[in-house]
Amino acid sequence: MSQTANSNHQVSHNDEVMKIQLSGSEGEEHLKATFLSFVNDTLDKGAKKVMVHNHDLGHHISPHFQNWAQVNLELPLLQGGVDKIAIVHPNKKEYFNLISAKGAVRRQYFNTEDEAMAWLNA
């Protein structure tokens, strides 16, 4: 497994899953840069399964950022060949609810990483 980290996020990749784990409260502009880098890395590695782990994120995700994430994170990943996106957040979709249902079969929300991994590997 390869892994990179900074103080606010950690990216890891194994043969099956590309994972980003977010923590801290850097704000949305920092998250945007982090997500854009993650999308590029994921597509470069040809990953088919992605986990976005928001469990330790220290702030609320605004509706504006939710829309941005759909356009700049979710859709490029799905269009780039990713089969499944698991989003781990303690309050599931009630907290990080991407507006569109497009791709919803390929994107699911989970309370724990174990639940997300079980779905990704099913």
Secondary structure, 3 states (H helix, E strand, C coil): CEEEECCCEEEEECCCEEEEEEEECCCHHHHHHHHHHHHHHHHHHCCCEEEEEEEEECCCCCHHHHHHHHHHHHHHHHHCCCCEEEEECCCHHHCCCCCCCCCHHHEEEECCHHHHHHHHCC
